């Protein structure tokens, strides 16, 4: 499955942690950005995870370093509800993690107790970070001002607009040009008005004391229920310092396990953790919710962009491209029609 250079590098990396030549390889499903391989030793009594990270000249994010550094920090600080990092090869974009037995969650598994568990993990990471100030980089697409949140989503919208001028499914092109772009232009004006009304400076960056370590892509889609009943949190390739308002929005809006509207205030309160500036932070969340709803619509359409489609083909063992794209378009349409619906759920 690996190219020859990476296959050789992976064997060297496995040898470093004591895995001999007698092993089998199982491609694990679910990843949409990287290849995840289960390396099973001998008769199957021991296993580790080998992760091969997507790389492309047009995407300079170092997913391997971001994830391995985050997990090393978590383990060194005593947080063990994540896979243990064992070895990495940054040059070749490979890393080995301990295999964690368990199963993926179902929609019915999501309860307030599980939300509490996720919030406790987030706060444990940040309580440790507050003491040690780890040398982690910024999260992928980190935003520290309302203006930078707007710019991030603007880039995604414009990437879709640019793709529309090339070869693109006519249905997608119509959706982007006649639906998404007009609403986005309206949202940007509304955000500026909201900033003025709620006295949240548009261009002012939050200071370092208000920044948090974000797992990024944080949600129950990136967890498994371990055999002891606890959750294990996964996938930190975009992790780093970020704006907690973005963490709140993304946790609630991720499309695999979308949260019921009535949970929103409870989720936000738990992630914010009762800080002294909760009202200010909730104002920022209120302003940013529709911005990130539009961002997620764009993310769902990544499959129609050349780089996004290449990433999906790299990560998936089997890929029915037309069915996959049709599914993503349906998700984007459904999410689009919900833009703005959560704003009224925000209280102070």
C-alpha positions in Angstrom: 0.0 0.0 0.0 2.9 2.3 0.7 5.2 3.6 -2.0 8.7 1.9 -2.0 10.5 4.7 -0.1 7.8 5.0 2.6 7.5 1.2 2.9 11.3 1.0 3.6 11.0 3.9 6.1 8.0 2.3 7.8 9.9 -1.0 8.3 12.8 0.8 9.9 10.4 2.7 12.1 8.7 -0.5 13.2 12.0 -2.1 14.0 12.8 0.8 16.3 9.9 -0.1 18.5 10.7 -3.8 18.4 8.3 -5.0 15.7 10.0 -7.7 13.6 9.3 -8.8 10.0 6.5 -11.2 11.0 3.4 -9.0 10.8 0.3 -8.5 8.8 -1.3 -5.2 7.7 -4.9 -4.2 7.9 -6.2 -0.9 6.4 -8.5 0.7 8.9 -11.5 2.6 7.4 -12.8 6.0 8.4 -9.8 8.3 7.8 -10.5 10.9 5.1 -7.1 12.6 5.0 -4.4 10.0 5.7 -3.8 6.2 5.5 -4.2 4.4 8.8 -2.8 0.9 9.0 -3.1 -1.6 11.8 0.2 -3.6 12.1 -0.6 -7.0 13.7 2.4 -8.9 15.0 2.7 -12.7 14.9 -0.5 -14.5 15.8 -2.4 -11.2 16.5 -1.7 -10.8 20.2 -0.1 -7.4 19.7 -0.8 -4.5 17.4 0.2 -0.9 16.7 -1.1 1.8 14.4 1.1 3.0 11.5 -0.2 6.3 10.1 0.9 7.6 6.7 0.2 11.3 6.3 -1.0 12.9 3.1 1.5 15.2 1.5 1.1 17.5 -1.6 3.1 20.5 -2.9 -0.1 22.6 -2.7 -0.7 21.7 1.0 2.3 22.5 3.2 0.7 21.5 6.5 2.9 19.1 8.5 0.1 16.8 9.8 2.6 14.3 11.2 4.4 16.8 13.3 1.2 18.4 14.6 -0.3 15.2 15.7 2.8 13.6 17.2 3.8 16.7 19.1 0.2 17.1 20.5 0.1 13.4 21.6 3.6 13.6 23.1 2.5 16.7 25.1 -0.7 15.0 26.2 1.1 11.8 27.4 3.9 13.8 29.1 1.2 15.8 31.0 -0.6 12.7 32.2 -3.5 12.7 29.8 -3.9 9.1 28.7 -7.3 9.1 27.0 -5.5 9.4 23.7 -3.3 6.9 21.7 0.3 6.8 23.0 2.8 8.1 20.5 5.6 5.6 20.0 7.8 6.8 17.1 7.8 9.1 14.1 9.7 9.8 10.9 8.9 13.4 10.1 11.0 13.3 6.9 8.8 10.6 5.4 5.5 11.6 7.1 5.1 8.4 9.1 4.2 7.8 12.8 3.5 4.8 15.0 0.9 4.9 17.8 -0.3 2.3 20.3 -3.4 0.5 19.1 -6.4 1.2 21.2 -9.1 -1.5 21.3 -12.7 -0.3 21.1 -15.5 0.7 18.8 -16.7 3.8 17.1 -19.6 5.7 18.7 -23.2 5.6 17.4 -25.5 8.6 17.5 -27.3 7.0 20.5 -24.1 7.0 22.5 -24.0 10.8 22.7 -25.2 11.9 26.1 -24.4 14.8 28.5 -22.1 12.4 30.3 -20.1 12.0 27.1 -20.1 15.7 26.5 -18.8 16.2 30.1 -16.0 13.6 29.2 -15.0 15.6 26.1 -15.0 18.9 28.0 -12.8 17.3 30.8 -10.3 16.2 28.2 -10.2 19.7 26.6 -9.7 21.3 30.0 -7.1 18.7 31.1 -5.0 19.5 28.1 -5.3 23.3 28.7 -4.7 23.1 32.4 -1.4 21.4 31.7 -0.7 23.9 28.9 -1.3 26.7 31.3 1.5 25.4 33.6 4.0 24.3 31.0 3.2 26.5 28.0 4.2 23.7 25.5 6.0 24.6 22.4 3.2 23.6 20.1 2.5 25.5 16.9 -0.8 27.2 16.0 -3.7 24.9 14.9 -4.3 24.6 11.2 -6.3 27.6 10.1 -5.9 29.2 13.6 -7.9 32.4 14.0 -7.4 35.0 16.7 -9.6 37.8 15.6 -13.1 38.0 14.1 -11.5 39.3 10.9 -9.2 36.3 10.6 -12.2 33.9 11.0 -13.9 35.8 8.1 -10.8 35.6 6.0 -10.5 31.8 6.6 -14.0 31.1 5.4 -13.6 33.6 2.5 -10.6 31.6 1.3 -12.6 28.5 1.2 -15.5 30.1 -0.6 -13.2 31.6 -3.2 -11.5 28.3 -3.7 -14.9 26.9 -4.7 -15.6 29.9 -6.9 -12.3 29.4 -8.7 -13.1 25.7 -9.2 -16.4 26.7 -10.7 -14.6 28.5 -13.6 -13.0 25.2 -14.4 -14.5 21.7 -14.8 -17.0 21.2 -12.1 -20.3 19.4 -11.8 -23.1 21.8 -13.0 -25.2 21.1 -10.0 -22.4 22.0 -7.6 -21.5 25.1 -9.7 -25.1 26.3 -9.5 -25.2 25.7 -5.7 -22.0 27.6 -5.1 -22.7 30.5 -7.4 -26.4 31.0 -6.8 -26.8 30.0 -3.1 -23.5 30.0 -1.2 -21.9 33.2 -2.6 -24.9 35.5 -2.1 -25.5 34.3 1.5 -21.8 34.6 2.3 -21.7 38.2 1.1 -24.7 38.9 3.3 -23.1 37.1 6.3 -20.0 39.2 6.1 -22.0 42.4 6.3 -24.0 41.0 9.2 -20.8 40.1 11.1 -19.5 43.6 10.9 -22.8 44.9 12.2 -22.8 42.3 15.0 -19.3 43.2 16.1 -20.3 46.9 16.4 -23.6 46.0 18.3 -21.9 43.6 20.7 -18.8 45.7 21.1 -16.4 43.0 19.8 -13.6 44.6 17.8 -13.5 43.1 14.4 -9.7 43.2 13.9 -8.5 42.9 17.5 -6.7 39.6 18.2 -7.3 37.8 21.5 -4.2 37.9 23.6 -2.0 34.8 24.4 -3.7 34.3 27.8 -7.0 33.7 26.1 -5.7 31.3 23.5 -6.2 27.6 24.0 -4.7 24.3 22.9 -7.3 23.0 20.5 -7.5 19.3 19.4 -9.0 20.7 16.1 -11.6 18.6 14.3 -12.8 18.0 17.8 -15.9 15.9 18.2 -17.4 12.5 18.8 -16.6 11.4 15.2 -13.0 11.3 16.3 -13.4 9.1 19.4 -13.8 5.4 20.2 -15.4 3.8 23.2 -12.6 1.7 24.8 -13.2 -1.7 26.4 -13.3 -0.1 29.9 -16.1 2.2 28.8 -14.1 5.4 28.6 -13.6 7.5 25.5 -10.3 7.6 23.6 -9.9 10.8 21.6 -8.3 10.5 18.1 -7.0 12.5 15.2 -5.0 15.6 16.1 -3.2 16.4 12.8 -4.6 19.9 12.9 -4.1 20.5 16.6 -2.4 23.5 18.2 -3.1 27.0 19.7 -6.4 28.5 18.6 -9.4 30.5 19.6 -11.8 28.8 22.0 -14.8 30.3 20.2 -13.7 28.3 17.1 -13.4 25.1 19.2 -17.0 25.6 20.5 -18.3 26.2 17.0 -16.5 23.3 15.4 -17.4 20.8 18.2 -21.0 21.6 17.7 -21.1 21.8 13.9 -19.0 18.9 12.8 -21.3 16.9 10.5 -20.8 13.3 11.5 -22.4 13.7 15.0 -24.3 17.0 14.8 -25.5 18.1 18.2 -29.2 18.7 19.0 -29.9 22.4 19.2 -31.0 22.2 22.8 -27.5 21.0 23.8 -25.8 24.1 22.4 -25.7 26.3 25.5 -24.6 23.4 27.7 -21.9 22.4 25.3 -20.6 26.0 25.1 -20.7 26.5 28.8 -18.8 23.3 29.5 -16.1 24.1 26.9 -15.7 27.7 28.0 -15.5 26.4 31.6 -17.1 29.3 33.5 -14.3 31.8 32.8 -14.6 35.4 34.0 -15.2 36.7 30.5 -17.9 34.2 29.5 -20.3 36.9 28.3 -17.6 38.3 26.0 -16.7 34.9 24.7 -20.3 33.9 24.1 -20.8 37.1 22.1 -17.9 36.1 19.9 -19.4 32.6 19.5 -22.8 34.2 18.6 -21.0 36.3 15.9 -19.0 33.4 14.6 -21.5 30.6 14.4 -22.9 31.4 10.9 -19.4 32.0 9.7 -18.3 28.5 10.7 -21.5 27.0 9.4 -20.6 28.4 6.0 -17.0 27.1 6.5 -18.3 23.6 7.1 -20.4 23.8 4.0 -17.2 24.5 2.1 -15.4 21.7 3.8 -18.1 19.3 2.8 -17.5 20.3 -0.8 -13.7 19.7 -0.6 -14.2 16.5 -2.6 -15.0 18.7 -5.7 -11.6 20.5 -5.4 -8.6 18.9 -7.0 -6.5 18.8 -3.8 -9.4 17.6 -1.6 -10.3 14.9 -4.1 -6.6 13.8 -4.2 -6.5 13.6 -0.4 -9.7 11.4 -0.3 -8.3 9.0 -2.9 -5.0 8.8 -1.0 -6.7 7.9 2.3 -9.5 5.6 1.3 -8.8 2.0 0.5 -11.8 1.8 -1.8 -13.3 4.9 -3.4 -16.5 5.1 -5.3 -15.8 8.7 -6.3 -19.2 9.6 -7.8 -21.2 8.2 -4.9 -18.8 9.9 -2.4 -19.2 13.3 -4.1 -23.0 12.9 -4.3 -23.1 12.2 -0.6 -20.9 15.3 0.2 -23.1 17.5 -1.9 -26.2 16.3 0.0 -24.5 17.0 3.3 -23.5 20.5 2.2 -27.1 21.3 1.0 -28.5 20.2 4.3 -26.0 22.2 6.3 -26.5 25.3 4.1 -30.2 25.4 5.0 -29.4 25.4 8.7 -27.0 28.4 8.6 -28.1 30.9 11.2 -30.5 28.6 13.0 -28.3 28.3 16.1 -27.8 32.0 16.8 -31.0 32.2 18.8 -29.9 29.3 21.0 -27.0 31.4 22.4 -27.9 32.9 25.8 -25.9 35.0 28.2 
